[in-house]
Amino acid sequence: MSISDLRERIEAEKANLDMMKINHAISPLEDTSKIRKTRKDIARMITILAEKEKQN
């Protein structure tokens, strides 16, 4: 996965996380652990992005 693809994916996941938070505030989600999992996935992707940028 290239750096630009990774950046796009991070932005998409951040938007998804924001929507999940808004939806949870309006009506509680059945599986609230999805918010935590998404947040951790974003952090992992940011870490991978930083590693790739450091290599180049």
C-alpha positions in Angstrom: 0.0 0.0 0.0 1.5 3.3 -1.0 1.7 6.4 1.2 -1.0 8.3 -0.6 -3.3 5.2 -0.4 -2.6 5.0 3.3 -3.4 8.7 3.8 -6.7 8.3 1.9 -7.6 5.3 4.0 -6.9 7.1 7.2 -9.1 10.0 6.2 -11.9 7.6 5.2 -11.6 5.8 8.5 -11.6 9.1 10.5 -14.8 10.1 8.7 -16.3 6.7 9.4 -15.4 7.1 13.1 -17.0 10.5 13.3 -20.2 9.2 11.8 -20.2 6.3 14.2 -19.8 8.7 17.1 -22.7 10.9 15.9 -24.9 7.9 15.3 -24.1 6.5 18.8 -25.0 9.9 20.3 -28.4 9.8 18.6 -29.2 6.2 19.1 -26.8 3.8 20.9 -25.0 1.3 18.7 -25.5 -2.4 19.4 -21.8 -3.0 19.4 -20.0 -0.1 21.0 -16.6 -1.8 20.7 -16.6 -0.9 17.0 -15.8 2.7 18.0 -12.8 1.6 20.0 -11.6 -0.9 17.3 -11.9 1.8 14.6 -9.9 4.2 16.7 -7.2 1.7 17.3 -7.1 0.8 13.6 -6.6 4.4 12.7 -3.7 4.6 15.2 -2.1 1.6 13.6 -2.4 3.0 10.1 -0.9 6.3 11.3 2.0 4.4 12.8 2.6 2.5 9.6 2.4 5.7 7.6 5.1 7.3 9.9 7.3 4.3 9.4 7.0 4.4 5.6 7.6 8.1 5.5 10.7 7.7 7.7 12.1 5.0 5.3 11.8 7.3 2.3 
